[in-house]
Amino acid sequence: STDPLVVFTPSGKRGHFPKGTPVLTAARQLGVDLDSVCGGRGICSKCQITPSYGEFSKHGVTVANDALSEWNSVEQRYDDKRGLKKGRRLGCQAQVMGDVVIDVPAESQVHKQVVRKRAEARDIVMNPSTRLYYVEVEEPDMHEPSGDLERLVRALKEQWQLEGVRADLHILHMMQPALRKGDWKVTVAIHHGDDTHAPKIMHIWPGYYEGTIYGLAVDLGSTTIAAHLCDLASGEVVASSGIMNPQIRFGEDLMSRVSYSMMNKDGATEMTRAVRDGMNALFVQIAAEAEIDRTLIVDAVFVCNPVMHHLFLGVDPFELGQAPFALATSSSLQLRAVELDLEIHPGARIYILPCIAGHVGADAAAVALSEAPDKSEDLVLVVDVGTNAEILLGNKDKVLACSSPTGPAFEGAQISSGQRAAPGAIERVEINPETKVARFKVIGCDLWSDDEEFEAQTGATGITGICGSGIIEMVAEMRIHGILDGPGLIGSPEQTGTDRCFRDGRTYSYMVWDGSADGGPVITVTNRDIREIQMAKAALYSGARLLMDKFGVDKVDRIVLAGAFGAHISPKHAMVLGMIPDAPLEKVTSAGNAAGTGARIALLNTEARTEIEQTVHNIHKIETAIEPRFQEHFVNASNIPNAVEPFPILGT
Ligand code: FES
């Protein structure tokens, strides 16, 4: 062929095109990912490219290599108005005049990658469900009567190849003024990927809409509700915010909320109202932080445990409180904001991830999406630690899931000096091997407690209690330094060689901090506290171990600790305690809020939604309540570390 050769980088896609072909046209024909909102009219600047080699036109005049980035009048005008980087051209304006190499920068790709910080986690590739399109619509004509919507739909088909576009009633309310105000040019937000598969018009702006549209990724937990506000074009998180779940006033943990709904007429309805009100308050807060109008939020993804899921949807969670723990639905849900009383864009699309089982919710599905055990070559154990631990074990061949009733001890509840993770809570602990005295760090202060400045910085009353990660380190350190024996009994001063251990009723307790002389707090660890931690860690370990039995393995290659709490656990101490199975310490990592990340992936990439629906369908669900092996493991696992495996890696 004598037509010039066009090569795109980084995709490597190539083809021959007649002289004068706009770069955007060549890109489209080759399936190169080059963005455009205005359809090549030189308005949106989304189509920016970098000419790397060859001849391109400018006003139909060929420019040489050294002037590759010279602009035509449209680009010049764009540069004057909004600025165009040197070396860049608009793909819809630059024409191919000879053999060329064209680079498509990341920000001009629709399916760009959103940067993540962890090497072992999956990447987020943009493929949002809602996108903007600029269209020019035919004016009405008395000789050929047709509705404005029909002409708009036809324009979308002709200019954007969008078939069967539909609109809800609220669009008819805003469409006619927008068309006229924009002189028959409008920007529409279109939602793709509804279960009807029909593209839906979400919103209309007159003329070219300069702004962006937003989506929310929400992790609805029993204690806190956390949300990320994302720019649906760039994938960037523009604001993050969280509030306490207002349902706490009906019960601290899940089961107490289920019983509230059983004991009180309209109890479930009250809790539904509370969580939706809380959600709206959070949306006001996050929109204010990002300085945007809430109605620009057109898409939202929610992840939550099954009880939160039902209460958010307005379904009585009664059935989840008793065997056989039947969910109202385990499928993913596509809803509209108005159906859930959410005050964002009235037509905003809501997606709720599927639940895995009666105790393993959409939050665990989100963790599976983020950590992708189903794509892993190694056998990975993923543990989301909460009042109910949700556990996944698998690799690319198969994935198993279960939940284990750890109870609230890891959140500091039911521990004598326990508290939630908040300023003043002990979170790091080291016990001196000789003196057996604990030194520690509290949240909100960088110093260790044996630092001279410590009391000045926190004040004796600045220590308020021990949070979950603190109690884990405390108990593990007590075991390492012989204050605690394998079965979990605190020794006497004679046995341990320290009067930090003191008689407390029929058992011994351990003095962590005695601030009583200054009217400050007295922080101790009692044998009952140890018992609570033993139960919680035995439940967690037994769940993991049960999945390993089912998988037919007695070792895992790596362990991922997920959840806000998981992020703060020290892998070494967790292993000394026997919370998690034995594994090389460097193979134990923390994934932070993996459920929140999973929600963000589902928000930014529509295909990930189909993918997780399939993954959840394929996950083997194990119900711990009916597995005799779970009980066996549980009994054996209460020792510290435990009586099940020798923990060769820790050398105990
Ligand atoms: Fe919009 Fe080129 S496609 S400016």
Boltz pocket constraint, residues with backbone or C-beta under 6 A from the ligand:
constraints:
  - pocket:
      binder: B
      contacts: [[A, 24], [A, 35], [A, 36], [A, 37], [A, 38], [A, 39], [A, 40], [A, 41], [A, 42], [A, 43], [A, 44], [A, 45], [A, 46], [A, 47], [A, 90], [A, 91], [A, 92], [A, 93]]
      max_distance: 6.0
